[in-house]
Amino acid sequence: MSGRGRRITDEEINELISKLQALLPAESRRRNAGRMSASKLLKETCSYIKSLHREVDDLSDRLAGLMTTMDSNSPQAEIIRGLLRS
Amino acid sequence: MVALRFLRALSLVRCSGPGARSPSYRARGIRRAAYACMAASAGPRRAWSRALLRKIRRRPGRGLRRPRAVIRRRRPVGGGDPLEVALRRLVPGGGCMEYCRLLEEAADYVKCLAMQVRLMQTIVDSASHVNSID
């Protein structure tokens, strides 16, 4: 499926650009008041995706560290185990 | 739905005893689980979720490999704009789709990624809070 077989209209692209802009974090929207150009939007989206990837990495590290506490038999570990079981 | 999947995946991570690994190995497993749960919850409707699941399931040593002749490879779209090329690299499966579709997929991917981050942050906050209760 390489294409829809029709020209993509400018309105469609603009609509997608607005939709994407709405998903960017608030600081990015404040910095770029009003409608962004397509290239600015691509740049902001790329940096946002990269920062989200970094957050997933960081949170994975933290979760892995927290789960070592589950090795112990402390009451805290039992609560965490309960959280994951439910 | 993605929360349940992810919690279940986390509970399978071995922390001690035979088979337990270093924290960095666990972190990689958790990271893989995060992307897998995200993609599985999004379903096969999205190109990015299909591409992510293909990539995760293709890990070396896991199951049978499909003979190369059967693997369909679409030619990636030639890049003009370096920003468009960058976005195609960041969105899973983004290499071969037309520009309009790429923007749609990127929007959905961003939404799901942000949700996954919020979910993981919530779990970390609850677990840390529980840890600090004394």
Backbone of each chain as ProteinMPNN parsed JSONL, in Angstrom:
{"seq_chain_A": "MSGRGRRITDEEINELISKLQALLPAESRRRNAGRMSASKLLKETCSYIKSLHREVDDLSDRLAGLMTTMDSNSPQAEIIRGLLRS", "coords_chain_A": {"N_chain_A": [[0.852, -1.199, 0.0], [1.207, 1.699, -1.163], [0.224, 4.215, -1.499], [-2.551, 6.586, -1.534], [-3.554, 7.109, -3.94], [-4.435, 9.594, -4.645], [-4.111, 13.195, -4.791], [-2.674, 14.76, -1.986], [-4.276, 17.194, -0.119], [-3.599, 20.666, 0.66], [-5.038, 21.52, 2.844], [-5.43, 19.199, 4.272], [-2.841, 18.573, 5.079], [-2.327, 20.82, 6.656], [-4.213, 20.441, 8.64], [-3.276, 18.124, 9.87], [-0.875, 19.117, 10.799], [-1.752, 20.967, 12.713], [-2.969, 19.207, 14.462], [-0.81, 17.674, 15.338], [0.683, 19.685, 16.517], [-0.92, 20.282, 18.67], [-0.41, 18.16, 20.31], [2.068, 18.494, 21.328], [4.185, 19.316, 24.139], [3.222, 21.753, 26.676], [5.09, 23.847, 27.088], [6.417, 23.984, 24.703], [4.386, 24.746, 23.015], [3.822, 27.248, 24.033], [6.203, 28.605, 23.48], [6.09, 28.722, 20.762], [3.923, 30.502, 19.723], [0.732, 30.545, 18.208], [0.301, 29.355, 14.814], [2.571, 26.898, 13.822], [5.303, 26.67, 11.528], [5.685, 24.084, 9.056], [8.247, 22.96, 9.141], [9.255, 23.802, 11.599], [7.499, 22.495, 13.248], [8.116, 19.791, 12.688], [10.68, 19.745, 13.733], [10.221, 20.296, 16.47], [8.597, 18.12, 17.11], [10.335, 15.966, 16.656], [12.271, 16.481, 18.649], [10.676, 16.234, 20.904], [9.828, 13.546, 20.781], [12.304, 12.323, 21.083], [12.9, 13.139, 23.698], [10.893, 11.853, 25.101], [11.578, 9.17, 24.648], [13.952, 9.147, 26.096], [12.932, 9.535, 28.639], [11.478, 7.166, 29.013], [13.614, 5.359, 29.081], [14.945, 6.268, 31.377], [12.96, 5.952, 33.37], [12.646, 3.202, 33.218], [15.106, 2.365, 34.231], [14.846, 3.33, 36.851], [12.629, 1.885, 37.755], [13.668, -0.698, 37.622], [15.604, -0.497, 39.602], [13.963, -0.023, 41.827], [12.673, -2.41, 41.978], [14.466, -4.109, 43.069], [14.077, -3.859, 45.71], [12.077, -5.553, 46.12], [13.208, -7.902, 46.551], [13.679, -8.225, 49.173], [12.159, -9.118, 52.337], [10.631, -7.214, 53.456], [7.846, -5.312, 54.811], [7.252, -3.284, 53.013], [8.083, -4.316, 50.579], [6.234, -6.318, 50.267], [3.904, -4.888, 49.876], [4.444, -3.64, 47.445], [4.672, -5.88, 45.832], [2.066, -6.725, 45.992], [0.809, -4.604, 44.674], [1.655, -5.077, 42.065], [0.554, -7.508, 41.563], [-2.173, -7.181, 41.569]], "CA_chain_A": [[0.0, 0.0, 0.0], [2.181, 2.776, -1.192], [-0.388, 5.546, -1.586], [-4.002, 6.55, -1.624], [-3.955, 7.27, -5.329], [-4.947, 10.927, -4.942], [-3.211, 14.198, -4.251], [-2.974, 15.211, -0.628], [-4.537, 18.627, -0.193], [-2.92, 21.503, 1.648], [-5.837, 21.569, 4.083], [-5.18, 17.982, 5.037], [-1.53, 18.716, 5.727], [-2.472, 21.823, 7.719], [-4.976, 19.844, 9.736], [-2.37, 17.218, 10.574], [0.118, 19.932, 11.5], [-2.39, 21.484, 13.928], [-3.196, 18.077, 15.369], [0.489, 17.338, 15.932], [1.086, 20.791, 17.381], [-1.709, 20.189, 19.899], [0.104, 17.09, 21.154], [3.368, 18.854, 21.901], [4.018, 19.801, 25.503], [2.763, 23.137, 26.798], [6.17, 24.849, 26.939], [6.713, 24.113, 23.291], [3.303, 25.511, 22.398], [3.969, 28.658, 24.457], [7.343, 29.185, 22.758], [5.736, 28.936, 19.362], [2.52, 30.91, 19.736], [0.115, 30.542, 16.885], [0.595, 28.203, 13.974], [3.985, 26.676, 13.502], [5.586, 26.227, 10.159], [5.833, 22.633, 9.014], [9.588, 22.517, 9.53], [9.383, 24.004, 13.035], [6.747, 21.426, 13.879], [8.896, 18.569, 12.585], [11.81, 19.84, 14.662], [9.717, 20.161, 17.835], [8.121, 16.755, 17.292], [11.503, 15.099, 16.787], [12.922, 16.614, 19.957], [9.761, 15.716, 21.91], [9.906, 12.084, 20.758], [13.588, 11.928, 21.689], [12.849, 13.312, 25.148], [10.028, 10.788, 25.631], [12.398, 7.958, 24.652], [14.889, 9.252, 27.221], [12.17, 9.339, 29.878], [11.199, 5.741, 29.148], [14.87, 4.74, 29.53], [15.217, 6.662, 32.76], [11.965, 5.323, 34.238], [12.956, 1.768, 33.255], [16.205, 2.215, 35.195], [14.34, 3.539, 38.203], [11.77, 0.755, 38.103], [14.545, -1.845, 37.879], [16.193, -0.279, 40.919], [12.928, -0.171, 42.854], [12.257, -3.798, 42.099], [15.402, -4.847, 43.919], [13.537, -3.862, 47.065], [11.154, -6.665, 46.239], [13.954, -9.085, 46.955], [13.654, -8.37, 50.622], [10.863, -9.531, 52.854], [10.068, -6.126, 54.242], [6.429, -5.044, 54.5], [7.151, -2.455, 51.81], [8.199, -5.196, 49.408], [4.971, -7.048, 50.127], [2.925, -3.958, 49.306], [4.773, -3.457, 46.025], [4.3, -7.12, 45.148], [0.612, -6.701, 45.89], [0.47, -3.646, 43.62], [1.892, -5.658, 40.758], [-0.288, -8.686, 41.356], [-3.603, -6.835, 41.434]], "C_chain_A": [[0.873, 1.228, 0.0], [1.511, 4.125, -1.263], [-1.871, 5.44, -1.71], [-4.457, 6.755, -3.05], [-4.585, 8.619, -5.582], [-3.993, 11.953, -4.309], [-3.646, 14.563, -2.827], [-3.157, 16.716, -0.683], [-3.761, 19.362, 0.885], [-3.69, 21.532, 2.96], [-5.576, 20.342, 4.939], [-3.864, 18.067, 5.777], [-1.644, 19.701, 6.883], [-3.192, 21.257, 8.931], [-4.082, 18.923, 10.563], [-1.338, 17.994, 11.366], [-0.485, 20.48, 12.785], [-2.569, 20.388, 14.95], [-1.903, 17.72, 16.097], [0.921, 18.429, 16.901], [0.358, 20.704, 18.716], [-1.154, 19.136, 20.846], [1.42, 17.453, 21.823], [3.161, 19.427, 23.302], [3.798, 21.309, 25.555], [3.871, 24.152, 26.572], [6.478, 25.075, 25.486], [5.643, 24.943, 22.599], [3.426, 26.982, 22.761], [5.073, 29.334, 23.669], [6.966, 29.54, 21.329], [4.277, 29.298, 19.27], [1.979, 30.936, 18.317], [0.559, 29.332, 16.084], [2.069, 28.105, 13.666], [4.134, 26.365, 12.03], [5.821, 24.721, 10.206], [7.208, 22.214, 9.519], [9.812, 22.718, 11.027], [8.682, 22.873, 13.781], [7.515, 20.119, 13.846], [10.021, 18.577, 13.603], [11.338, 19.626, 16.095], [9.26, 18.738, 18.102], [9.286, 15.804, 17.479], [12.114, 15.231, 18.178], [12.013, 16.107, 21.067], [9.821, 14.191, 21.961], [11.209, 11.613, 21.403], [13.535, 12.064, 23.201], [11.954, 12.259, 25.779], [10.793, 9.465, 25.678], [13.349, 7.97, 25.848], [14.159, 9.019, 28.541], [11.834, 7.88, 30.086], [12.456, 5.013, 29.645], [15.105, 5.007, 31.002], [14.249, 5.974, 33.722], [12.181, 3.814, 34.305], [14.078, 1.503, 34.246], [15.683, 2.316, 36.619], [13.458, 2.39, 38.667], [12.618, -0.467, 38.422], [15.178, -1.722, 39.253], [15.188, -0.509, 42.024], [12.576, -1.628, 43.051], [13.253, -4.627, 42.876], [14.888, -4.851, 45.354], [12.557, -5.005, 47.257], [11.866, -7.943, 46.622], [13.824, -9.313, 48.44], [12.259, -8.795, 51.071], [10.219, -8.458, 53.701], [8.589, -5.936, 53.889], [6.26, -4.18, 53.258], [7.184, -3.317, 50.56], [6.885, -5.926, 49.163], [3.902, -6.172, 49.494], [3.173, -3.783, 47.805], [4.387, -4.702, 45.234], [2.793, -7.176, 44.971], [0.135, -5.779, 44.795], [0.588, -4.297, 42.251], [0.986, -6.845, 40.504], [-1.712, -8.304, 41.015], [-3.94, -6.339, 40.033]], "O_chain_A": [[1.236, 1.738, 1.059], [2.197, 5.133, -1.095], [-2.412, 4.363, -1.959], [-5.641, 6.589, -3.344], [-5.216, 8.807, -6.622], [-3.194, 11.633, -3.429], [-4.836, 14.657, -2.527], [-2.313, 17.434, -1.219], [-3.327, 18.778, 1.878], [-3.102, 21.563, 4.041], [-5.508, 20.426, 6.165], [-3.766, 17.688, 6.945], [-1.119, 19.451, 7.968], [-2.845, 21.54, 10.078], [-4.124, 18.938, 11.793], [-0.961, 17.594, 12.468], [0.165, 20.471, 13.83], [-2.355, 20.59, 16.146], [-1.898, 17.495, 17.308], [1.458, 18.144, 17.972], [0.928, 21.009, 19.765], [-1.393, 19.201, 22.052], [1.84, 16.795, 22.775], [2.094, 19.957, 23.612], [4.134, 22.04, 24.623], [3.65, 25.191, 25.95], [6.766, 26.195, 25.065], [5.94, 25.743, 21.712], [3.178, 27.861, 21.935], [4.93, 30.477, 23.236], [7.452, 30.519, 20.762], [3.467, 28.502, 18.794], [2.673, 31.297, 17.366], [1.132, 28.392, 16.634], [2.723, 29.083, 13.302], [3.216, 25.867, 11.378], [6.116, 24.157, 11.26], [7.328, 21.226, 10.244], [10.482, 21.905, 11.664], [9.175, 22.361, 14.787], [7.57, 19.406, 14.849], [10.294, 17.569, 14.254], [11.956, 18.878, 16.853], [9.496, 18.199, 19.184], [9.248, 14.933, 18.348], [12.438, 14.231, 18.817], [12.504, 15.6, 22.075], [9.86, 13.604, 23.042], [11.228, 10.644, 22.163], [14.059, 11.212, 23.918], [12.23, 11.812, 26.892], [10.669, 8.718, 26.648], [13.533, 6.958, 26.524], [14.695, 8.387, 29.451], [11.893, 7.39, 31.213], [12.373, 4.154, 30.523], [15.42, 4.102, 31.775], [14.662, 5.472, 34.767], [11.927, 3.204, 35.343], [14.023, 0.54, 35.012], [16.024, 1.507, 37.481], [13.525, 1.97, 39.822], [12.333, -1.193, 39.374], [15.283, -2.705, 39.986], [15.509, -1.118, 43.044], [12.223, -2.044, 44.155], [12.932, -5.736, 43.303], [15.225, -5.745, 46.131], [12.238, -5.389, 48.382], [11.237, -8.94, 46.973], [13.854, -10.449, 48.913], [11.314, -8.823, 50.284], [9.375, -8.738, 54.551], [8.136, -6.341, 52.818], [5.272, -4.304, 52.533], [6.432, -3.097, 49.61], [6.471, -6.129, 48.021], [3.097, -6.636, 48.686], [2.238, -3.778, 47.004], [3.853, -4.613, 44.128], [2.296, -7.617, 43.935], [-0.809, -6.094, 44.07], [-0.263, -4.101, 41.383], [0.68, -7.158, 39.353], [-2.388, -9.008, 40.265], [-5.093, -6.01, 39.755]]}, "seq_chain_B": "MVALRFLRALSLVRCSGPGARSPSYRARGIRRAAYACMAASAGPRRAWSRALLRKIRRRPGRGLRRPRAVIRRRRPVGGGDPLEVALRRLVPGGGCMEYCRLLEEAADYVKCLAMQVRLMQTIVDSASHVNSID", "coords_chain_B": {"N_chain_B": [[-5.955, -0.392, 29.791], [-3.397, -0.728, 28.757], [-2.056, -0.293, 31.092], [-2.647, -2.507, 32.743], [-1.509, -4.566, 31.229], [1.183, -3.827, 31.317], [1.785, -3.866, 34.05], [1.43, -6.554, 34.556], [3.486, -7.598, 32.994], [5.668, -6.512, 34.328], [5.501, -7.906, 36.721], [6.487, -10.298, 36.007], [9.166, -10.025, 35.819], [12.134, -11.248, 36.963], [13.498, -11.016, 40.177], [15.155, -12.12, 42.071], [16.989, -15.057, 43.123], [17.394, -18.109, 41.145], [18.115, -17.266, 37.823], [17.836, -14.605, 38.109], [18.954, -11.334, 37.198], [21.374, -8.713, 36.549], [20.714, -5.293, 37.611], [20.854, -3.599, 35.36], [20.331, -5.256, 33.231], [17.773, -5.99, 33.894], [16.578, -3.493, 33.654], [16.726, -3.118, 30.92], [15.02, -5.14, 30.107], [12.64, -4.234, 31.214], [12.291, -1.897, 29.803], [11.942, -2.937, 27.229], [9.581, -4.313, 27.67], [7.912, -2.179, 28.18], [7.706, -0.851, 25.661], [6.659, -2.964, 24.192], [4.192, -3.48, 25.446], [2.942, -1.084, 25.03], [2.742, -1.062, 22.241], [1.248, -3.394, 21.796], [-1.146, -2.726, 23.013], [-1.976, -0.635, 21.407], [-2.573, -2.005, 19.161], [-2.975, -3.745, 15.926], [-3.706, -1.87, 14.075], [-2.191, 0.344, 13.615], [0.699, 1.485, 11.913], [3.077, 2.04, 13.282], [2.848, 0.549, 15.644], [2.749, -2.041, 14.68], [5.271, -2.208, 13.485], [6.956, -1.875, 15.727], [6.296, -4.164, 17.273], [7.125, -6.143, 15.518], [9.842, -5.679, 15.506], [10.517, -6.16, 18.174], [9.805, -8.819, 18.484], [11.599, -9.965, 16.867], [13.949, -10.578, 18.093], [17.266, -11.884, 18.431], [17.74, -15.393, 18.48], [15.244, -16.034, 19.291], [12.784, -18.169, 18.718], [11.656, -19.351, 15.43], [13.306, -18.257, 12.492], [12.104, -16.367, 9.793], [12.483, -17.393, 6.413], [14.621, -15.479, 4.338], [13.679, -14.805, 1.81], [10.969, -14.558, 2.042], [10.505, -12.335, 3.486], [9.094, -9.223, 3.184], [10.246, -6.302, 1.797], [9.821, -2.979, 1.799], [10.709, -0.271, -0.275], [12.455, 2.334, 1.233], [11.251, 5.71, 1.568], [12.747, 8.211, -0.338], [14.731, 10.726, 1.108], [14.28, 14.248, 1.299], [14.043, 16.559, 2.835], [15.916, 17.043, 5.715], [14.766, 17.095, 8.262], [12.39, 15.716, 7.947], [13.427, 13.22, 7.343], [14.641, 12.675, 9.788], [12.392, 12.46, 11.437], [11.173, 10.242, 10.286], [12.966, 8.319, 11.046], [12.618, 8.276, 13.774], [9.97, 7.543, 14.293], [8.58, 4.401, 14.602], [8.63, 2.202, 11.855], [8.401, 4.24, 10.119], [9.777, 4.668, 7.788], [8.813, 4.006, 5.223], [6.409, 5.181, 4.526], [3.959, 7.478, 3.1], [4.107, 11.097, 3.29], [1.907, 12.362, 4.551], [0.717, 10.257, 5.937], [2.813, 9.683, 7.616], [2.78, 11.886, 9.371], [0.327, 11.462, 10.661], [0.806, 8.972, 11.901], [2.948, 9.711, 13.525], [1.68, 11.469, 15.282], [-0.083, 9.735, 16.649], [1.771, 7.992, 17.771], [3.222, 9.69, 19.454], [1.213, 10.394, 21.278], [0.674, 7.881, 22.503], [3.207, 7.235, 23.529], [3.549, 9.32, 25.391], [1.542, 8.671, 27.179], [2.45, 6.198, 28.106], [4.767, 6.99, 29.416], [3.626, 8.534, 31.454], [2.254, 6.523, 32.817], [4.376, 4.872, 33.715], [5.691, 6.684, 35.334], [3.772, 7.073, 37.319], [3.716, 4.517, 38.491], [6.34, 4.359, 39.458], [6.292, 6.515, 41.253], [4.303, 5.636, 43.109], [5.508, 3.282, 44.083], [7.891, 4.301, 45.135], [6.896, 5.957, 47.075], [5.688, 4.123, 48.762], [7.95, 2.824, 49.576], [9.115, 4.741, 51.157], [7.583, 4.941, 53.339], [7.454, 4.654, 56.773]], "CA_chain_B": [[-5.551, -1.683, 29.207], [-1.937, -0.789, 28.692], [-1.567, -0.35, 32.466], [-2.737, -3.899, 33.196], [-0.504, -5.35, 30.501], [2.52, -3.476, 31.76], [1.944, -4.359, 35.421], [1.604, -7.997, 34.474], [4.84, -7.835, 32.467], [6.613, -6.191, 35.397], [5.482, -8.932, 37.763], [7.218, -11.461, 35.521], [10.605, -9.764, 35.887], [12.694, -11.963, 38.112], [14.356, -10.133, 40.953], [16.149, -12.825, 42.884], [16.98, -16.502, 42.915], [17.949, -18.53, 39.862], [17.573, -16.539, 36.684], [17.848, -13.16, 38.34], [20.077, -10.695, 36.512], [21.791, -7.409, 37.065], [19.692, -4.252, 37.421], [20.839, -3.0, 34.018], [19.645, -6.223, 32.376], [16.348, -5.844, 34.222], [16.107, -2.224, 33.092], [16.517, -3.318, 29.476], [13.805, -5.944, 29.978], [11.489, -3.382, 31.531], [12.149, -0.983, 28.672], [11.359, -3.692, 26.122], [8.195, -4.581, 28.036], [7.16, -0.932, 28.046], [7.382, -0.639, 24.253], [5.818, -4.063, 23.718], [2.83, -3.295, 25.959], [2.412, 0.088, 24.344], [2.4, -1.439, 20.87], [0.18, -4.392, 21.829], [-2.397, -2.046, 23.343], [-2.398, 0.172, 20.258], [-3.196, -2.909, 18.204], [-2.345, -3.834, 14.61], [-4.23, -0.857, 13.167], [-1.186, 1.379, 13.401], [1.96, 1.019, 11.347], [4.162, 2.107, 14.267], [2.746, -0.543, 16.609], [3.141, -3.262, 13.976], [6.733, -2.183, 13.312], [7.563, -2.083, 17.046], [6.128, -5.557, 17.671], [7.989, -6.948, 14.639], [11.228, -5.481, 15.938], [10.723, -6.799, 19.471], [9.696, -10.271, 18.335], [12.659, -10.445, 15.997], [15.18, -10.673, 18.86], [18.035, -13.073, 18.04], [17.613, -16.582, 19.309], [13.861, -16.259, 19.713], [11.887, -18.798, 17.758], [12.145, -19.597, 14.076], [13.493, -17.098, 11.62], [11.476, -16.556, 8.493], [13.497, -17.34, 5.341], [14.77, -14.11, 3.86], [12.924, -14.565, 0.585], [9.579, -14.264, 2.341], [10.406, -11.031, 4.131], [8.835, -8.153, 2.234], [10.946, -5.081, 2.161], [9.429, -1.865, 0.934], [11.806, 0.673, -0.428], [12.199, 3.539, 2.024], [11.042, 6.939, 0.81], [13.972, 9.016, -0.427], [14.551, 11.932, 1.912], [14.775, 15.52, 0.817], [14.14, 17.38, 4.025], [16.569, 16.283, 6.793], [13.866, 16.969, 9.411], [11.467, 14.632, 7.632], [14.224, 11.999, 7.485], [14.814, 12.443, 11.228], [11.118, 11.98, 11.985], [10.967, 8.884, 9.793], [13.804, 7.401, 11.842], [12.148, 8.2, 15.162], [8.684, 6.849, 14.363], [8.778, 3.03, 14.113], [7.939, 1.92, 10.607], [8.159, 5.495, 9.41], [10.618, 4.851, 6.614], [8.235, 3.698, 3.914], [5.062, 5.705, 4.301], [3.9, 8.811, 2.526], [4.299, 12.156, 4.276], [0.662, 12.58, 5.297], [0.573, 9.124, 6.826], [3.866, 9.825, 8.622], [2.318, 12.839, 10.379], [-0.718, 10.783, 11.438], [1.445, 7.956, 12.744], [3.75, 10.402, 14.537], [0.754, 11.997, 16.289], [-0.56, 8.629, 17.474], [2.926, 7.477, 18.506], [3.512, 10.656, 20.518], [0.147, 10.253, 22.281], [0.854, 6.627, 23.253], [4.456, 7.353, 24.278], [3.326, 10.193, 26.546], [0.719, 7.903, 28.125], [3.319, 5.187, 28.697], [5.641, 7.692, 30.356], [2.813, 8.89, 32.626], [1.985, 5.287, 33.54], [5.583, 4.434, 34.411], [5.954, 7.658, 36.388], [2.828, 6.79, 38.393], [4.162, 3.316, 39.188], [7.554, 4.707, 40.208], [5.9, 7.369, 42.387], [3.625, 4.818, 44.135], [6.458, 2.363, 44.69], [8.823, 5.077, 45.947], [6.155, 6.442, 48.242], [5.532, 2.978, 49.648], [9.275, 2.553, 50.133], [9.546, 5.741, 52.133], [6.71, 4.882, 54.512], [8.104, 3.894, 57.853]], "C_chain_B": [[-4.039, -1.802, 29.186], [-1.355, -0.895, 30.099], [-1.551, -1.792, 32.963], [-1.651, -4.749, 32.559], [0.877, -5.115, 31.087], [2.78, -3.99, 33.168], [2.179, -5.862, 35.423], [3.006, -8.336, 33.993], [5.873, -7.579, 33.549], [6.669, -7.309, 36.426], [6.245, -10.175, 37.324], [8.722, -11.265, 35.598], [11.159, -10.391, 37.149], [13.671, -11.079, 38.867], [15.408, -10.863, 41.735], [16.066, -14.301, 42.566], [17.532, -16.853, 41.549], [17.298, -17.773, 38.72], [17.553, -15.036, 36.899], [19.092, -12.541, 37.707], [20.391, -9.346, 37.133], [20.682, -6.385, 36.821], [19.685, -3.677, 36.005], [20.164, -3.949, 33.023], [18.14, -6.129, 32.587], [15.785, -4.581, 33.581], [15.842, -2.376, 31.6], [15.25, -4.122, 29.238], [12.558, -5.118, 30.222], [11.216, -2.436, 30.368], [11.477, -1.694, 27.502], [9.89, -3.974, 26.403], [7.342, -3.341, 27.845], [6.743, -0.708, 26.594], [6.456, -1.721, 23.721], [4.368, -3.873, 24.168], [2.155, -2.129, 25.264], [1.909, -0.297, 22.957], [1.23, -2.423, 20.86], [-1.16, -3.727, 22.133], [-2.898, -1.195, 22.187], [-3.023, -0.714, 19.193], [-2.554, -2.843, 16.834], [-2.806, -2.759, 13.632], [-3.161, 0.156, 12.76], [0.11, 0.795, 12.864], [3.059, 1.018, 12.398], [4.092, 0.952, 15.241], [3.133, -1.868, 15.958], [4.651, -3.338, 13.86], [7.439, -2.459, 14.638], [7.477, -3.554, 17.444], [7.006, -6.473, 16.824], [9.412, -6.882, 15.153], [11.477, -6.23, 17.25], [10.702, -8.307, 19.325], [10.823, -10.867, 17.53], [13.969, -10.629, 16.759], [15.922, -11.949, 18.513], [17.819, -14.218, 19.022], [16.189, -16.853, 19.749], [13.072, -16.907, 18.603], [12.485, -18.927, 16.37], [12.306, -18.287, 13.314], [12.802, -17.381, 10.294], [12.557, -16.533, 7.428], [13.48, -15.981, 4.673], [13.887, -13.809, 2.655], [11.494, -14.13, 0.881], [9.417, -12.866, 2.932], [10.215, -9.955, 3.083], [9.533, -6.897, 2.699], [10.505, -3.959, 1.245], [10.575, -0.874, 0.865], [11.515, 1.92, 0.393], [12.088, 4.766, 1.139], [12.312, 7.762, 0.833], [13.773, 10.328, 0.296], [15.054, 13.161, 1.203], [15.085, 16.357, 2.031], [14.78, 16.565, 5.165], [15.68, 16.115, 8.03], [12.878, 15.834, 9.18], [12.172, 13.288, 7.794], [14.369, 11.645, 8.962], [13.527, 11.89, 11.833], [10.849, 10.551, 11.538], [11.777, 7.87, 10.592], [13.245, 7.215, 13.237], [10.839, 7.44, 15.296], [8.882, 5.437, 13.808], [7.982, 2.79, 12.841], [7.769, 3.139, 9.726], [8.884, 5.644, 8.097], [9.899, 4.787, 5.291], [6.908, 4.383, 3.624], [5.096, 7.093, 3.694], [3.815, 9.836, 3.656], [3.083, 12.361, 5.174], [0.475, 11.493, 6.351], [1.593, 9.209, 7.969], [3.419, 10.771, 9.731], [1.247, 12.22, 11.261], [-0.115, 9.796, 12.417], [2.244, 8.622, 13.862], [2.842, 10.918, 15.648], [0.292, 10.881, 17.219], [0.566, 8.083, 18.349], [3.25, 8.379, 19.692], [2.498, 10.516, 21.657], [0.4, 9.022, 23.153], [2.132, 6.655, 24.081], [4.246, 8.183, 25.54], [2.518, 9.468, 27.614], [1.565, 6.868, 28.845], [4.237, 5.82, 29.734], [4.865, 8.044, 31.625], [2.546, 7.661, 33.477], [3.194, 4.866, 34.359], [5.91, 5.388, 35.555], [5.046, 7.405, 37.585], [3.282, 5.575, 39.198], [5.387, 3.623, 40.037], [7.193, 5.535, 41.437], [5.246, 6.545, 43.483], [4.633, 3.944, 44.848], [7.44, 3.122, 45.574], [8.15, 5.556, 47.221], [6.004, 5.332, 49.266], [6.855, 2.688, 50.35], [9.63, 3.496, 51.265], [8.652, 5.749, 53.368], [7.42, 4.078, 55.594], [7.492, 4.133, 59.219]], "O_chain_B": [[-3.474, -2.835, 29.546], [-0.302, -1.501, 30.297], [-0.561, -2.246, 33.535], [-0.972, -5.533, 33.222], [1.641, -6.051, 31.325], [3.866, -4.493, 33.456], [3.003, -6.38, 36.176], [3.644, -9.249, 34.517], [6.84, -8.329, 33.681], [7.737, -7.632, 36.946], [6.611, -11.01, 38.152], [9.48, -12.226, 35.458], [10.709, -10.101, 38.258], [14.559, -10.468, 38.273], [16.456, -10.294, 42.04], [15.184, -14.744, 41.831], [18.081, -15.992, 40.862], [16.074, -17.653, 38.659], [17.281, -14.277, 35.968], [20.156, -13.158, 37.687], [19.763, -8.91, 38.098], [19.827, -6.569, 35.954], [18.626, -3.305, 35.497], [19.506, -3.502, 32.084], [17.346, -6.176, 31.648], [14.68, -4.58, 33.039], [14.867, -1.839, 31.074], [14.494, -3.848, 28.306], [11.548, -5.274, 29.536], [10.067, -2.203, 29.994], [10.575, -1.153, 26.863], [9.051, -3.892, 25.506], [6.195, -3.426, 27.406], [5.58, -0.414, 26.316], [5.576, -1.449, 22.905], [3.435, -4.073, 23.391], [0.966, -2.172, 24.951], [0.811, 0.081, 22.548], [0.329, -2.314, 20.028], [-2.189, -4.114, 21.579], [-4.106, -1.046, 22.001], [-3.876, -0.275, 18.422], [-1.693, -1.999, 16.587], [-2.354, -2.729, 12.488], [-3.233, 0.749, 11.684], [0.56, -0.26, 13.31], [3.89, 0.11, 12.421], [5.125, 0.414, 15.639], [3.764, -2.716, 16.589], [5.25, -4.386, 14.102], [8.421, -3.202, 14.67], [8.463, -4.133, 17.901], [7.564, -7.45, 17.324], [10.106, -7.897, 15.229], [12.521, -6.86, 17.419], [11.488, -9.006, 19.966], [11.009, -12.084, 17.491], [15.011, -10.819, 16.132], [15.298, -12.992, 18.319], [17.729, -14.017, 20.233], [15.942, -17.798, 20.498], [12.722, -16.24, 17.63], [13.665, -18.649, 16.158], [11.532, -17.345, 13.485], [12.898, -18.479, 9.744], [13.479, -15.723, 7.524], [12.414, -15.402, 4.47], [13.404, -12.688, 2.498], [10.875, -13.424, 0.084], [8.333, -12.284, 2.888], [11.054, -9.781, 2.199], [9.416, -6.49, 3.855], [10.785, -3.984, 0.047], [11.31, -0.676, 1.832], [10.44, 2.505, 0.265], [12.738, 4.86, 0.097], [12.892, 7.99, 1.895], [12.746, 10.982, 0.116], [16.115, 13.142, 0.579], [16.212, 16.804, 2.239], [14.255, 15.518, 5.543], [15.807, 15.133, 8.762], [12.562, 15.08, 10.101], [11.593, 12.334, 8.314], [14.24, 10.484, 9.35], [13.563, 10.964, 12.644], [10.354, 9.737, 12.318], [11.356, 6.731, 10.796], [13.37, 6.141, 13.826], [10.616, 6.765, 16.301], [9.306, 5.283, 12.662], [6.803, 3.134, 12.761], [7.08, 3.088, 8.707], [8.662, 6.607, 7.362], [10.313, 5.433, 4.328], [6.337, 4.173, 2.554], [6.106, 7.795, 3.756], [3.502, 9.509, 4.801], [3.207, 12.512, 6.389], [0.124, 11.77, 7.498], [1.3, 8.865, 9.114], [3.651, 10.494, 10.908], [1.25, 12.423, 12.475], [-0.463, 9.773, 13.598], [2.227, 8.162, 15.004], [3.187, 10.82, 16.826], [0.276, 11.054, 18.438], [0.353, 7.753, 19.515], [3.519, 7.901, 20.793], [2.859, 10.517, 22.834], [0.35, 9.1, 24.381], [2.151, 6.16, 25.208], [4.701, 7.81, 26.622], [2.772, 9.627, 28.809], [1.422, 6.676, 30.053], [4.458, 5.253, 30.804], [5.371, 7.877, 32.735], [2.599, 7.727, 34.705], [3.074, 4.543, 35.54], [6.353, 4.957, 36.62], [5.484, 7.507, 38.731], [3.242, 5.588, 40.428], [5.471, 3.205, 41.192], [7.712, 5.298, 42.527], [5.573, 6.711, 44.658], [4.628, 3.862, 46.076], [7.791, 2.645, 46.653], [8.746, 5.561, 48.298], [6.164, 5.547, 50.468], [6.893, 2.356, 51.535], [10.338, 3.131, 52.203], [8.92, 6.47, 54.33], [7.915, 2.976, 55.356], [7.945, 3.556, 60.208]]}, "name": "protein", "num_of_chains": 2, "seq": "MSGRGRRITDEEINELISKLQALLPAESRRRNAGRMSASKLLKETCSYIKSLHREVDDLSDRLAGLMTTMDSNSPQAEIIRGLLRSMVALRFLRALSLVRCSGPGARSPSYRARGIRRAAYACMAASAGPRRAWSRALLRKIRRRPGRGLRRPRAVIRRRRPVGGGDPLEVALRRLVPGGGCMEYCRLLEEAADYVKCLAMQVRLMQTIVDSASHVNSID"}
